[in-house]
Amino acid sequence: MTLSPALTLTVIFLASLLLSMATRLWLASRQIRHVARHRNDVPAEFAERISLSAHQRAADYTVARVRLSMIEAVLGAVVLLGFTVFGGISLVADLLRTAMPDSPFWRQVLLIGAVALIAGAIDIPLSWYRQFGLEKQFGFNRMTPALFLTDLARGTLIAIVLGLPLLMAVLWLMERAGELWWLWTWAVWMAFNLAVLVIYPTVIAPLFNRFVPLEPGSVRDRVEQLLTRCGFASKGLFVMDGSKRSAHGNAYFTGFGRSKRIVFFDTLLARLSADEIEAVLAHELGHFAHRHIIKRIVMSFALSLAGLWLLGWLSRQPWFYQGLGATPLAGDRLGGYALLLFFLVLPAFTFILQPLGSWMSRRHEFQADAFAARQSNAEHLSQALVKLYEDNASTLTPDPIHSAFYDSHPPASLRLKHLAALAAASAGHGALVGGELPGTAT
């Protein structure tokens, strides 16, 4: 018996979703068992720097987060099936067709908006629990319910203000630009992303947090000297009031080109010494020195070009819609259906590629650590990381397979061993530079 193209796609999609879900749950179970098994033993390399109680807290926090991620994964799969093979998108489209029979273009826009709104609404209870249940339980939450709702409203408004014109432009190109619409869409997508990178620091981020210049003092002096040594120019050094939402600490670069800013969480500055902050910043500068950001942007654009080319071909195949549960009627415009179906089901097919992205990211982290060791001090970075592991309740004993699949940063033990080797190499190099090699005196 030969399956129709539509039924073949349905079978392939369901098999891919089942495989990705089984893999997710298997990896999560491994992580829970591995972390719990090592809960009562601090790894030897951390024994003098992290207490047993802090280690156990990190283990419990990790297990709780992984269990929540399992619930999210199952719920996400159910919602995906509801939208696709069980006809949820078609149901929404039918309602819009009845309400707006003479507005086919706006029906596409509202179809995508409605599905996004439904998916977002389904996610709110889990987000609420994550913030006011899990994060509060482990002492990280500092957000109020009012701030949570305000953030949700602001995020939704920004998504509409930025996303609606982009969506309308893409749908227009799908209808008017012929078979190469995907190429024009890619150009628009690139311009949009670059524009957001430029405006984010000064327009979007201040809507959620307060940014003030880093005050004069030892930290600022050390940071400015480091920037001078590295030849890095920025639009300023800023402190963000991250403590109003969470006790987690961080530092990051934001912006693009001349709009780059360096931002420190106030929680980070309160915890680390000037030496340690310099080392953390040197690590971040390492990403720029190795052009990691540019490489990731280029790769993202290359993958988006390939994805849009594939979407351009799939959007012309009737079985693409039928196999994923959509039933467009004669006279319907297909752009909205195509965009929704493609981006909804894509993660089920690309999930297996995640270890490759994680491996590349960990490789970049090792390179940035090496840069930090040259420009600052490997031991200071190691000390800072230990404090951040403890403060953020990051597990020191992740399951190796789970870590290889998901983690964008190397496991703590491997990272500190790498930094220790860099520190030893630097010390040895300094000894050779400062003196003579045995047997070479003249």
Secondary structure, DSSP 8 states (H G I E B T S, - for coil): ----HHHHHHHHHHHHHHHHHHHHHHHHHHHHHHHHHTTT---GGGTTTS-HHHHHHHHHHHHHHHHHHHHHHHHHHHHHHHHTTT-HHHHHHHHHHHH-TT-HHHHHHHHHHHHHHHHHHHHHHHHHHIIIIIHHHTT-B---HHHHHHHHHHHHHHHHHHHHHHHHHHHHHHHHSGGGHHHHHHHHHHHHHHHHHHHIIIIIGGGTS-EEE--SSHHHHHHHHHHHHHT---S-EEEE-GGGTBS---EEEESSGGG-EEEEEHHHHHHS-HHHHHHHHHHHHHHHHTTHHHHHHHHHHHHHHHHHHHHHHHTT-HHHHHHTT----TT---HHHHHHHHHHHHHHHHGGGHHHHHHHHHHHHHHHHHHHHHHS-HHHHHHHHHHHHHHTT--SS--HHHHHHH-SS--HHHHHHHHHHHHHHHHHHHHHHHS--TT---
